[in-house]
Amino acid sequence: MSGCPCRLPESYRADNITFDSLEEIEINNFRGSREQENLVKFLLSRCNAETLKFLEIIMPYQFVSSKIKGVCEEIRSICHPNSNVKFNVMGDMGLEPFLF
């Protein structure tokens, strides 16, 4: 939310690492909720687009739907073209690419 303290510049650090120095982001158990979508967008808005090299989002098989496809497409559209963006599904056979 707009009044959240996490939006203050001094909150853009975790364990002495600033968000704009992140090279990789991995998000597990992504279910495509509005809150999760907003978190990913928030992280991407605070990262240096040219520094971020890799984004991987892993979702459980049972939550793959047409709705999550739209969320993934939107996330991909805001990523820098040079970033390696992967959406994977965790199923019975292990990790598989999410095809959309």
C-alpha positions in Angstrom: 0.0 0.0 0.0 1.2 3.5 -0.6 1.6 4.3 3.1 3.6 1.2 3.9 7.0 1.8 5.5 8.5 -0.8 3.0 8.2 1.9 0.3 10.6 4.2 2.1 14.1 4.3 0.6 15.8 3.2 3.8 13.7 0.0 3.5 15.3 -1.0 0.2 18.0 -2.9 2.0 18.0 -6.4 3.5 21.1 -8.0 5.1 23.3 -5.1 3.8 22.2 -5.7 0.2 20.3 -3.1 -1.6 17.6 -4.1 -4.0 19.3 -2.3 -6.9 22.3 -4.6 -6.6 20.3 -7.8 -7.0 21.4 -10.0 -9.9 19.0 -12.9 -9.3 15.5 -13.3 -7.9 13.8 -16.6 -7.3 10.2 -16.8 -6.0 8.8 -20.1 -5.0 5.3 -21.2 -4.4 3.9 -18.4 -6.6 0.1 -18.7 -6.8 -0.6 -15.5 -8.8 -2.5 -13.7 -6.0 -2.7 -9.9 -6.3 -0.4 -9.6 -3.2 2.2 -11.8 -4.8 1.9 -10.0 -8.1 2.4 -6.7 -6.4 5.4 -8.0 -4.5 7.1 -9.1 -7.7 6.3 -5.7 -9.3 7.6 -3.9 -6.3 10.9 -5.9 -6.3 11.3 -5.3 -10.0 10.6 -1.5 -9.6 13.4 -1.3 -7.0 16.0 -3.4 -8.9 18.4 -2.0 -11.4 17.0 -3.3 -14.6 20.5 -3.7 -16.2 21.9 -5.5 -13.1 19.1 -8.0 -12.7 20.2 -10.9 -14.9 17.8 -13.7 -13.8 14.2 -13.9 -12.5 12.7 -17.3 -11.8 9.1 -17.8 -10.6 8.1 -21.3 -9.5 4.5 -22.2 -9.1 2.7 -25.3 -7.8 1.0 -27.4 -10.6 -2.4 -27.1 -9.0 -2.4 -23.3 -9.3 -1.7 -23.0 -13.0 -4.7 -21.3 -14.6 -5.5 -18.9 -17.3 -5.4 -16.1 -14.7 -1.8 -16.9 -13.7 -0.9 -16.9 -17.4 -1.9 -13.2 -17.6 0.0 -12.4 -14.4 3.1 -14.0 -15.9 2.8 -12.2 -19.2 2.5 -8.9 -17.3 5.5 -9.6 -15.2 7.6 -10.6 -18.2 6.5 -7.4 -20.0 8.0 -5.2 -17.3 11.4 -7.0 -17.1 14.4 -5.7 -18.9 14.9 -7.5 -22.3 18.4 -8.7 -21.3 17.0 -10.4 -18.2 16.6 -14.2 -18.3 13.0 -14.7 -17.1 11.7 -18.2 -16.4 8.3 -19.4 -15.2 8.4 -23.0 -14.0 5.8 -25.4 -12.6 6.6 -27.8 -9.8 4.8 -31.0 -10.7 5.1 -34.7 -10.0 8.0 -35.0 -12.4 9.9 -32.1 -10.9 10.4 -28.7 -12.4 9.0 -28.0 -15.9 8.8 -24.8 -17.9 5.4 -23.0 -17.8 4.4 -22.7 -21.4 2.0 -19.9 -22.4 
